[in-house]
């Protein structure tokens, strides 16, 4: 499977808000659906798993417990659903 070279960006603002912006051809799957090219979602401190396809996932965690949960789930895209 193809994964875009510049798939998405993850940003942290000065006020602590984390956002994800998609730059990919086919979108970025995440807990709440599919983020399409040019779309942005704010996380509001909630953990999320990004699924880039090809069994490549990234967990966005805000504390050690969320990170442990993601690791114990072996990077499953369904960790926080």
N, C-alpha and C positions, 0 to 999 in steps of 0.2 A: 504493500500500500504506500501511497504517496503522502508525505507530510510536508507542508509548505515550509520553506526556509525561514520566512518571517511569519510564523503562524499567528501569534497574538502578542500583545504587550500587557504587562501587569504593572500598574502604577500605584504608588502610595503618595497621597497628597499631604500637604503640610498639616492639615487638620486630622490626619490619620485614616482617611477614607481610602480603601483599596478598590481599584477598578480594573476590569479586564476589557481590552479592546481587540476585536478580531481583525486580522489582516490576511486570512487564509483564503484559498480558493473554495474549499468545501465547507467551511465553518468549523466551529469548535463546540463539541458536545460538552455539556456540563449538567449538574444536578437538575436544573430547571428547564432543560431543553437544548436548543441549538442556537448558538450565537453566530450570526452571519457576518460576512465581511462588512466592516464599517460600523457595526453595532458595538455598544459598550454596556456593561452591566456593573453596578456597584455591589460590593459584597456585604457592607454594613456589619463587618465583624463576624460573619457566618463562614464556616469552613466550606470549601467546595473542591470537587475533583474535576479537573479539566481532562477531557479525553480527546487526544489529537488523532486517534486512529492508529492502526498498526500496533496495538497493545502498548501505546505510549500514553501514560497518564502523569499528571502533576497534581499534587495535593497542595492547596493553599490553606495553611493552618495558622491559627492565631495564638495557640498556646501548646504546651508540651503534651497535654492529654489528647488534643485533636491530632497531633502528629503521631503519637503512639497508636491511636485508633486507625489512622491511615496505613501505617506500616504493618500493623497486625492484620489488616485487611488485604495485605499484599498489593496495594495500589489499585484496588478494585474501583471502577468508576461509580459503583453504587455504595461506597463507603458511608456517605452522609445522607442517603435518601431513606 
